[in-house]
Amino acid sequence: MAKRVSATNVTAYYGGFKAIENINLTVEPKTVTALIGPSGCGKSTFLRSINRMHEVLPGARVEGSLTIDDQDIYDRDVDVTAVRRTIGMVFQRPNPFPTMSIFENVVAGLKLNGVRKKSILEDAAEKALRAANLWGEVKDRLGKPGAGLSGGQQQRLCIARTIAVEPQVVLMDEPCSALDPISTLAIEDLMFQLKDKFTIIIVTHNMQQAARVSDRTAFFSIEKTGDPGRLIEYDNTQKIFSNPSVKKTEDYITGRFG
Amino acid sequence: MTTTATSHRTRPPAQPDSLRAKRLPWYAAPAIAVVALALSAVIVYGAGVGGPVLVVVLGAILYLVGLFTAANAVEGRRSARNRTWSALIHSAFVLAVLPLVSVVWTLVSKGASRLDANFFQTSMNNIGARDANGGAYHAIVGTLEQVGIATLITVPLGVLCAIYIVEYGRGKFAFAIRFFVDVMTGIPSIVSGLFVLAFWVLIVSPWFNDGRPSFSGFAAALALSVLMLPTIVRSTEEMLRLVPAPLREGAYALGVPKWKTILRVVLPTALPGIVTGVMLAIARAAGETAPVLLVAGGGAAINTNPFENNQSSLSLFVYQQAGDASKYAPARAWTAALTLVALVLILTIAAKLLARRNRLSR
């Protein structure tokens, strides 16, 4: 199921502004990769270019090549919706659909893509909610609005919604930044379990979180405001946090920079 | 002592010794109001310069002054300002509601005399100047049909146009559409009536009518559509813009195509606001007289076919009855006006209930 993500010379623009430049990086299947770095260094931009969400913004475009198991997702004949079904995404702020119930939120991806059969939807919903560690909390109120859950539950609902369409890669853009420590822990535990099935790439500002959950860590940085973000160092998490090979990485991790 | 007092003004206020402060008793404000009104009455009638309206106005001013003085003396300056502004804001609210209440009261009191079964069952056909009965059945039918057809035309068109502007439109073309929708908002209703008269009644309708131009309810509906369209486009546009971008992105990230995201996520989220905009447009259209007069012509008889011959409408009925010489006509005009307001009110409430029918908000 899980797939390898490989970026070669990826450069992304917002109109005339170059946000990231020449990113080269390969993410192995069934691993958790953390993207860290100061604000504005292009972590999120890179993450969003992996499932072609970057181009949703007016004037935004991506150059270079991004492959999923040797298939370039920026090829001309690639269907964007198929890419996004293969590469799911969880956002910084929980964004359940306000007009839908918990159940409808979880199966939204399936239902809106044409799955009608109720038994399939119910099975998928239970499976996804169990996988997101939310089943026990919501199984008695699946018909209630998804927006009525707490922030941490909403975020797990969004994760359930994402994995219900059975993607191969899951991107997470600071999924815990709006959550309290307990909900954060629940989601970190979840990432450990999801690693068995999915390739996970997570953007985080929380160094401890990166150290706790990830196998590999990529450090992004910028020279100064207005410069494009670059990949400074990419290595095993343990190596990055104990003995980084670039001085800049060490400065950032130890808090002497940024 | 003097030094501390002056230094208090220049520096930020020091921490108060106590969190408690003196308050005016609860009866102070009503008492001041009564005294102010009494004083004002004495002054006005004493001087013999005006009536009850002047008493209330002068009383309100005296009340504000008295309230400020009393609060200033007991509670301090900040609290006095707070009380004065609260009172001013409440008076502004009363002033805004007063005309509304007055209109409703006038309509109900004057319209009640002809609010009988006969009014809703008969038309003005063969009703002479000396006949006390006669009704607005034909006008109600006309209003419902014309506004209904106009709604059927404008809602899909307006909502789709707004979707184009918000979700798809980029560059000069979308800008031009927005600009012309804005311009259309300012079109006087008589102009839209003239447009339909020149275009539909005089040029197109002869094709369907053996070469003779014909008034029709449908022409009125077209004229009303011209008026409703910009309102619906603009209000829908604003509502669609209020739908948070993360919701759209959340759907895109699930691999949902754009059109389906708009249909199943964006529109349902914006629905209550869109319904409100549509109801405003309907209320405006139902009250238009001039275009109906120009292109549907009005008429005294019941005509349920909107595509042929003259049709009346409630607002046109009001206009005609109000200008009629018969002594029975004014009562009919008032009742028709009351009916029109009630009709719009009922439609609005029904639409709001339908939009809220979403079982999630129950």
Interface residues (C-beta under 8 A of the other chain):
Chain A: N51 M53 V56 P58 T81 A82 V83 R84 R85 T86 G88 M89 F91 R93 N95 P96 F97 P98 T99 M100 S101 A108 G109 L112 N113 G143 K144 P145 C158 R161 T162 V165
Chain B: R170 P244 P246 L247 R248 E249 G250 A251 Y252 A253 L254 G255 V256 P257 K260 T261 R264 V265 P268 T269 L271 N358 R359 L360 S361
